Amino acid sequence: MSGCFIETENYKFFQHKECEFFPCHKVKDVENFNCLFCYCPLYALGDKCGGNFKYNEKGFKDCTDCTLPHRRSNYDYVLGKYNEILDIVKTNHEKGYREEISEEE
């Protein structure tokens, strides 16, 4: 089988129909509801996530009406945002590191 490569995209979609919360958002097309990003990695991007969210009275993002990470077709979109997420993590890490240094001085 040398040189034979079969490309699939099965890794981009997962459903956990036995989950007591399935589906966790109201959708018309349950068969294409993707559980792969159960906890949305885009949440940290705030208003740059691209989803349908609003801020509640306490200032937290309310993603109740957002199905962006749960649509079968949006796997590539979510992964395309990972560099922005990593930038946030890096900035927060560096900020925390600088705060630790100033506390030690």
N, C-alpha and C positions, 0 to 999 in steps of 0.2 A: 504493500500500500504506500510505498514511498512516493512522495509528491502528490498524494491525494489528500485534499483538504475539503471538508464539508463545513460550510459556515451556517450556523443557526443563530437565531435570536431568542431562543427560549429563555435565556438567562435574564432577559429584560422584563419578564412578566411572572408574577406569582400571585396566587389567590389562597387565602386561608379561610375557606368557607366554614370551617368549624369554630372560628373565632366568635366569641359571644358578641362582638361589636360589628361583625361583618354584615353589610358594608357600613363603615363608620361615617359616611356622608350620604346624603340623599342623591341618588343617581337614577337615571332612566335605564342605563345599559349596565346591569350588574355583571354580565358575562365578561365585560372588558374592564372591570374594576381591579386595579393593580394594587396589591398589598405590599409590594416590594419596598416602598418608602413609607412604611407605616407611620413612623415619626418623621415628619418632613424635614429633610436636611436644608431646605431653603428658608426655614423660619428665621434663622439668624441674619438673613439678608434684609430684614425689615421691609421697607417699601420697594426694594429692588428685586424681590423674589419673583415677580411676574404673575402671582396668583390673585385670586379674587378674595380679598380679606378686608377686614375693617378693624379699627382699634376700638376696644370697649371702653367703658367709663373709667376703668382703672389704668388705661394706657397700654394694655396688653393686646397683641394681635389676636383677633378672633378669626380663625380659618374655617369656621363651620361651613361656609358656602363655597369653599375652595376645593376643587377636585384636580387641580393641576398635577400633583405628583401621583395621583391615582388613575390617570388616564394611560391606557396601554401605550399610546403613541408618544408620550412625553418623557420616556426614559432618557433619550439623548439630550433633551432640553435640561433635565435635572443634572445629568453628568456634566453638561456644558457650563454649569454654574459653579462647579467645585473649585475652580481657581479663585473665584470671588470669596467663597467660604474659607478657603485656606488663607487668603489675605487677611480676613478678619481674625482668624485664629492666630496667625503670626503677629499681627498688630497687638492683640490682647496679650499674647505671651511676652512680647518685648516690653510692653507697658508694665506688666506684672514684674518682669525681671528688673526693670529700672526702679520700680517702687521698692522691691526687696533690697536693692543696693542702697538706696537713700535711707531706708530704715536702719540698715546696719551701720551707717556712718555716724 
